[in-house]
Each structure stands twice: as C-alpha cells, then as structure tokens.
C-alpha cells in the first residue's frame, strides 16, 4: 500500500527502492483484472535502463524539489502521464474516480449527465444523457465546453474534467459552451442531480408499432429489454407489426450487453469479432437461438453521431445481416474495446486492448457506420443558420487509425423533408407502415 506522508531526504534511499519496485511491478504488468493476475516474464534491457532513469528523476524530486512531495502524487502523476501517450479512451483512474465509474455502469451517479471526450485538447460533448440536467438545458452532441466554473478546460485531462463536472446532488456548476452557429460562447448554470440512467425506455406507437430506446448498455440492459418486448406485445394484444430500436446518443457501455441485444434480432451467424495483440483477446460472438423470436418483426434502427461503441456493434450487426434498416446520420466511429483492470490500491486502469469488426469484417474505427437512409434531424429555428458539427472518433487526438483498406462506398441519397419535432422517428414509423402495405400487396 502506498504511503501518503511527505518524503524526507534522510529516508530517500528507502523510498527510492520502494518507488522503483512499484514502477517495475507496474511495467511488468502485475495487475489484477477481473479477479485474475496477469504476469509478464521479463523486461528488455532497454526498458530496464529507462526505468532506472525514472527512479533517478523520482529521487531528485524527493530530495531537491523546493517543497516536500508525496510519493503517491508523484507515482500517480507518472502513471497518468504514461497512459496519456496512448489513445484518448485509455485512462488511469484514481480510487475515487474508479468507484464512480463502477457506479455508473450499474446505472447511478451524481453530476450533470453528459458523455464527453477530448478533441484537440477541447472538451467536447459526445452525447447528453436523456432526462438529465444537461439534456434539459439543451446541451447537444458536438458542443464544446470551454470553461468549467470560469476555468479553461484547454489543458485539463478528460479525467480532471469529469471530476469537475460531477458533484453532490443540489450543487451548481457553471459551464461555458460554444456551438457552431453561436455568435459567442454561452454560460449555462446547471444543478447537479442523481443520474439514474434508465437504460431502456419503450412505448407503443399507433397501437401496433413498438418503440424501444436504449440510452446506454449497462448490467441490466438485456433484462430490461426483454421486459420491454413483453410489455409491447401485451399492449398491442399480439398485433405488433414492427419495431423501432433507437440507439441515438447511445455512447456504448458493456460489450456483453450490446452483444445480447444484437442477438435478440439475429437468428444465426456472427455478431461481432474482437481482435487484439494477444491471442486470448481474440474473440468471436455468435448469435444463439432465442425462445422469443424477434426476427419476425420488421425493424428500423435509429442512429446518429452520438451512437458509439456498443451501439455501433448492434447497428453494424443488424446492417450486415440485412436484418433491418438503419436510419439517421453517420455514427461516431469508435471501433475499439476497453478493458478495465482493478489495481491493488483501489485504482483502475482503462486500457484499449482490441478492435472490433462487424460480421462482414468491416472496421468502423474513425469511420463510423453510414445509415441506409440518411435523415438529418430538424434543428430549432435559432440554430438553423449553421448546423452544429458532431464530433466523431477520427477527430480525436491520438485516435487509433483504421487498418482496413476498404474502398469508399458511394454516399447514400439524402432524404430531405420537413417533419415535426422528431422527424427521424416519424420517418422510421412511416417506413414500418409502408413495409406492412407492401407485404399486403405482395400477397395479393
């Protein structure tokens, strides 16, 4: 266990040995992940020499720096800096943030309710979480958060930004946002709240069409989804004629839950393949036969620039199998898999360990998925001058490059039409109704 008291020169040798042992163990890969101990047998001579430089610097900091330093702060700072040289999705999580992340995957945390990332050092919204303070205040995907409580976010890490945005229920936080079309940045004060992420929401449309929205893939998403299907079938009195699966502004979440949702719509075959450097990280997930067969229902999937990771796995599998129609705008393009490793002191390491591929072998890394029918959302009148640009994976600094050399596919014809508030949902419903009409014509 790392000690937090200050290091004095007279005790430098003792702590130099301790610090060297710590970083050596870290570099050896002795980390506890998912209850298992991962080990690497040996270090190269080059790595050993580089570690020696690290301990020399650590010793000088502890002995010569103008103020006393804490070993834990120095070690954590070194680890954080090391991980920040990787892609933007890898991160070192101190104990308090690691605990918050675990609470989030279980469906609850306190804050303003947004998924964020860094684009060229600027804090940018991937998507707001539905029915949260940020969502109600009108925060949109692509918004740039320039300041938090008057402090610039330009040189802050993603973890530092998350820490500043979160806080106890009832407390206030003021953010300064910029959006394309705004003449100047705007300040918005938000009151933090408990964010109980409702993973699945559903309703019946026009008596015979089911609408299911998945906001994020959490531990209980598949169970909530199954419950939603049963409720929709009961509400339609057995007359369900089609389904709309809404994955807009879904930033992803747990891989196994995304696979389970895709499995509900695909009868057989590959759902997603995962490939990493290690042999054990290479996996293939195939569809399993389900008791309740949803393949009988016509399906439209709604996607947009806030659909990322797990949402793209589901959309890509459905598109490759020809199981349904994708409608909306191009997705985010996050085709990488992160593994969470638990460390001995209660901290965590979120590390990109693999890339995933759709059933046809497509990599969507930094490219995203194009919908079968492109329908852009209707913007409010005050924002129609210049549309907001949605951030994508390829815009992120240090993003993983796409290794797949795939010929560019021709752009789909864009559908332009005036619709009410949610024109994409309206268009999806029209498609399902048309589906039913064509089926009747074909049987005559």
C-alpha positions, 0 to 999 in steps of 0.5 A: 500500500502506498504511503501518503506522508511527505518524503524526507531526504534522510529516508530517500534511499528507502523510498527510492527502492520502494518507488522503483519496485512499484514502477517495475511491478507496474511495467511488468504488468502485475495487475489484477483484472477481473479477479485474475493476475496477469504476469509478464516474464521479463523486461528488455534491457532497454526498458530496464535502463529507462526505468532506472532513469525514472527512479533517478528523476523520482529521487531528485524530486524527493530530495531537491524539489523546493517543497516536500512531495508525496510519493503517491502524487508523484507515482500517480502523476507518472502513471497518468502521464504514461497512459496519456501517450496512448489513445484518448479512451485509455485512462488511469483512474484514481480510487475515487474516480474508479468507484464512480465509474463502477457506479455508473455502469450499474446505472447511478451517479451524481453530476450533470449527465453528459458523455464527453471526450477530448478533441484537440485538447477541447472538451467536447460533448459526445452525447447528453444523457436523456432526462438529465440536467444537461439534456434539459438545458439543451446541451447537444452532441458536438458542443464544446465546453470551454470553461468549467466554473470560469476555468479553461478546460484547454489543458485539463485531462478528460479525467480532471474534467469529469471530476469537475463536472460531477458533484453532490446532488443540489450543487451548481456548476457553471459551464461555458459552451460554444456551438457552431452557429453561436455568435459567442460562447454561452454560460449555462448554470446547471444543478447537479442531480442523481443520474439514474440512467434508465437504460431502456425506455419503450412505448407503443406507437399507433397501437401496433408499432413498438418503440424501444430506446436504449440510452446506454448498455449497462448490467441490466440492459438485456433484462430490461429489454426483454421486459420491454418486448413483453410489455409491447406485445401485451399492449398491442394484444399480439398485433405488433407489426414492427419495431423501432430500436433507437440507439441515438446518443447511445455512447456504448457501455458493456460489450456483453450487453450490446452483444445480447441485444444484437442477438435478440434480432439475429437468428444465426451467424456472427455478431461481432469479432474482437481482435487484439495483440494477444491471442486470448483477446481474440474473440468471436460472438455468435448469435444463439437461438432465442425462445422469443423470436424477434426476427419476425418483426420488421425493424428500423434502427435509429442512429446518429453521431452520438451512437458509439461503441456498443451501439455501433456493434448492434447497428453494424450487426443488424446492417450486415445481416440485412436484418433491418434498416438503419436510419439517421446520420453517420455514427461516431466511429469508435471501433475499439474495446476497453478493458478495465483492470482493478489495481491493488490500491483501489485504482483502475486502469482503462486500457484499449486492448482490441478492435472490433469488426462487424460480421462482414469484417468491416472496421468502423474505427474513425469511420463510423457506420453510414445509415441506409437512409440518411435523415438529418434531424430538424434543428430549432429555428435559432440554430438553423443558420449553421448546423452544429458539427458532431464530433466523431472518433477520427477527430480525436487526438491520438485516435487509433487509425483504421487498418482496413483498406476498404474502398469508399462506398458511394454516399447514400441519397439524402432524404430531405423533408420537413417533419415535426419535432422528431422527424427521424422517428416519424420517418422510421414509423412511416417506413414500418407502415409502408413495409406492412402495405407492401407485404399486403400487396405482395400477397395479393 
